[in-house]
Structure formats: structure tokens, C-alpha cells
Amino acid sequence: MPEDAPGVVVFSGDDDSATMDMREWEMRDLEAMGGRMSLYLLPGRSECRPEDVQRWRRRGHEVSVHPNLVPDAPNPEAMRAKLRQEIAEFKRKWGGDARTVRMHSVAWPGYTEPAEVLEEMGVRMESNFFPLVLFRSRERAPYCRVGAAMPMPFVRPDG
């Protein structure tokens, strides 16, 4: 942790329903407090332009990809192909690396396949730490409302 801090808050958002005005407001508010934001963009759906992303990055914000992976991929290979395609599309459209992702679905077929694609594509952190019960119940997801979770590394079945 930086300077022996007991914790770090990662403020993140995506552009599922946020407007440009909302994104700017969040970023300005965080900047006023010395903070930065991680913003995740949906390839094929985002209204953000490359110049918007460049401006936000110059101001110190992280901008990365929000793959729209719905749990209807018929098999692990189809999910891997869609994940590769969306990360590549993000890089083409907005430039820069996709160092972290927020998936649109935390359910995926296969076991290690998505994590292996993320590694292959240069992603360093996958930020899905909440289940699909978000906004419904905290019973099975005690951290989902407060966004508190500890990052953990992926491991391969062979160690």
C-alpha cells in the first residue's frame, strides 16, 4: 500500500448509462480531492471520442475496457474470441493499453480461459469482485454495495 496506508479506494465507473456530463462531474470532484478515476468504456456502445479519452488520461485518470460479455456464449472458445475482439477494439478506437477490465458479466464458461486471454492481451487486473446479485441482496454478496474487496491473483490448475 502507498506510504503504509491501511487501504486504497478505487473509484471506478463505466459508461453503461452515464452521460458525458456525469463522467466529467465525477472526475472533477475526484480531482478536487486529489483523486483519480478508473473509467471503463464499452466497445461498440460508448459515445466517448478518442480526444475525450486523451484529455482524461492527461488529467491522470485511467481509461480501459468494459467488455460486454453476456453469459450467452455457447462455449469457452466463443467467450475467448469475444473477449479478444473487444479488448482489441478498445485499443484500436481509444489507444493505449487495457491494463484493467470490468466485465459486463461475471459469469463465464470454462474455468481459466478468460483469465488466460486477459494475460495474453496484457490486462493486469480484472476488477469483477461483485456477483450478479448487485442491488438485490447483500446476503450472498456482503461487499457488493460498498465495493470492498481484496484483489487476488489468478492461478493455473497445474500450479
C-alpha positions as CSV (number, residue, x, y, z in Angstrom):
1,M,0.0,0.0,0.0
2,P,1.3,3.5,-0.6
3,E,3.0,5.1,2.4
4,D,1.8,2.3,4.7
5,A,-1.9,3.2,4.0
6,P,-4.3,0.7,5.6
7,G,-6.3,0.6,2.4
8,V,-6.9,2.1,-1.0
9,V,-10.2,3.2,-2.5
10,V,-10.5,2.5,-6.3
11,F,-13.2,4.8,-7.7
12,S,-14.4,3.4,-10.9
13,G,-17.3,3.9,-13.3
14,D,-18.5,2.7,-16.6
15,D,-20.5,4.1,-19.5
16,D,-23.4,1.8,-19.4
17,S,-25.8,4.7,-18.6
18,A,-23.5,7.6,-17.6
19,T,-23.6,10.7,-19.7
20,M,-20.6,12.8,-20.6
21,D,-21.6,15.4,-18.1
22,M,-21.8,12.8,-15.4
23,R,-18.3,11.5,-16.2
24,E,-16.9,15.0,-16.2
25,W,-18.6,15.8,-12.9
26,E,-17.2,12.6,-11.2
27,M,-13.7,13.3,-12.5
28,R,-13.7,17.0,-11.5
29,D,-15.0,16.0,-8.0
30,L,-12.3,13.4,-7.5
31,E,-9.6,15.8,-8.9
32,A,-10.6,18.4,-6.3
33,M,-9.9,15.8,-3.6
34,G,-6.6,14.7,-5.1
35,G,-8.1,11.5,-6.5
36,R,-8.4,9.8,-9.9
37,M,-10.9,7.6,-11.5
38,S,-10.8,4.3,-13.4
39,L,-13.4,4.6,-16.3
40,Y,-14.4,1.6,-18.3
41,L,-15.7,2.0,-21.8
42,L,-18.0,-0.4,-23.8
43,P,-16.6,-1.0,-27.3
44,G,-19.3,-0.6,-29.8
45,R,-21.6,1.4,-27.5
46,S,-19.6,4.2,-25.9
47,E,-20.1,7.8,-27.1
48,C,-16.6,8.8,-25.9
49,R,-14.3,10.1,-28.5
50,P,-10.5,9.4,-28.6
51,E,-9.9,13.1,-27.7
52,D,-12.1,12.7,-24.6
53,V,-10.0,9.7,-23.5
54,Q,-6.7,11.5,-24.2
55,R,-7.9,14.5,-22.1
56,W,-8.9,12.3,-19.2
57,R,-5.6,10.4,-19.3
58,R,-3.7,13.7,-19.3
59,R,-5.6,14.6,-16.2
60,G,-4.4,11.3,-14.6
61,H,-7.5,9.1,-14.9
62,E,-7.3,5.5,-16.1
63,V,-9.5,4.6,-19.0
64,S,-9.9,1.0,-20.0
65,V,-12.2,-1.5,-21.5
66,H,-15.6,-2.8,-20.3
67,P,-16.1,-6.0,-22.4
68,N,-19.8,-6.6,-23.0
69,L,-19.6,-10.3,-22.3
70,V,-23.1,-11.7,-21.7
71,P,-23.4,-15.3,-20.5
72,D,-24.8,-16.5,-23.8
73,A,-21.5,-17.5,-25.4
74,P,-22.0,-21.1,-26.4
75,N,-18.6,-22.3,-25.2
76,P,-15.3,-21.2,-23.7
77,E,-13.7,-20.6,-27.2
78,A,-16.6,-18.3,-28.2
79,M,-16.1,-16.3,-25.0
80,R,-12.4,-16.1,-25.5
81,A,-12.9,-14.9,-29.1
82,K,-15.4,-12.2,-28.0
83,L,-13.1,-11.1,-25.1
84,R,-10.1,-10.8,-27.5
85,Q,-12.2,-8.9,-30.0
86,E,-13.5,-6.3,-27.5
87,I,-10.0,-5.6,-26.0
88,A,-8.5,-5.2,-29.5
89,E,-11.4,-2.9,-30.5
90,F,-10.8,-0.7,-27.4
91,K,-7.1,-0.4,-28.3
92,R,-7.9,0.5,-31.9
93,K,-10.5,3.1,-31.0
94,W,-9.1,4.8,-27.9
95,G,-5.4,3.7,-28.0
96,G,-3.3,2.8,-25.0
97,D,-3.3,-0.4,-23.2
98,A,-6.2,-2.1,-21.5
99,R,-4.4,-2.6,-18.1
100,T,-7.5,-3.4,-16.2
101,V,-11.0,-4.6,-17.2
102,R,-14.5,-4.6,-15.8
103,M,-16.6,-7.3,-17.5
104,H,-20.2,-6.9,-18.2
105,S,-20.9,-10.4,-17.0
106,V,-19.0,-12.1,-14.2
107,A,-20.4,-15.5,-15.4
108,W,-18.3,-17.2,-18.0
109,P,-18.0,-20.6,-19.5
110,G,-14.8,-22.5,-18.7
111,Y,-12.5,-22.1,-15.8
112,T,-9.2,-20.4,-16.5
113,E,-9.9,-19.5,-20.2
114,P,-10.9,-15.8,-19.6
115,A,-8.0,-15.2,-17.3
116,E,-5.6,-16.7,-19.8
117,V,-7.0,-14.3,-22.5
118,L,-6.6,-11.3,-20.2
119,E,-3.0,-12.3,-19.6
120,E,-2.4,-12.8,-23.3
121,M,-3.9,-9.3,-24.1
122,G,-1.8,-7.6,-21.4
123,V,-4.5,-7.0,-18.8
124,R,-3.1,-6.7,-15.3
125,M,-6.2,-6.6,-13.2
126,E,-9.7,-7.9,-13.6
127,S,-12.0,-5.9,-11.4
128,N,-15.1,-8.0,-11.1
129,F,-15.4,-8.6,-7.4
130,F,-19.2,-8.4,-7.1
131,P,-21.7,-11.0,-8.2
132,L,-24.9,-10.6,-10.3
133,V,-27.0,-10.1,-7.1
134,L,-25.9,-6.5,-7.1
135,F,-28.8,-4.2,-5.9
136,R,-30.9,-7.2,-4.9
137,S,-29.4,-8.8,-1.9
138,R,-26.3,-8.4,0.3
139,E,-26.9,-11.9,1.8
140,R,-24.6,-13.7,-0.7
141,A,-22.5,-10.6,-1.6
142,P,-21.6,-8.7,1.6
143,Y,-19.2,-6.4,-0.3
144,C,-21.2,-5.6,-3.4
145,R,-22.8,-2.4,-2.1
146,V,-19.7,-0.9,-0.6
147,G,-17.3,-2.0,-3.3
148,A,-14.8,-3.5,-0.7
149,A,-12.8,-6.5,-1.9
150,M,-9.2,-7.7,-1.8
151,P,-7.6,-8.3,-5.2
152,M,-6.3,-11.8,-5.7
153,P,-4.1,-13.4,-8.4
154,F,-5.4,-16.0,-10.8
155,V,-3.6,-19.3,-10.7
156,R,-3.4,-22.2,-13.2
157,P,-4.8,-25.6,-12.3
158,D,-1.2,-27.0,-12.7
159,G,0.2,-24.6,-10.2
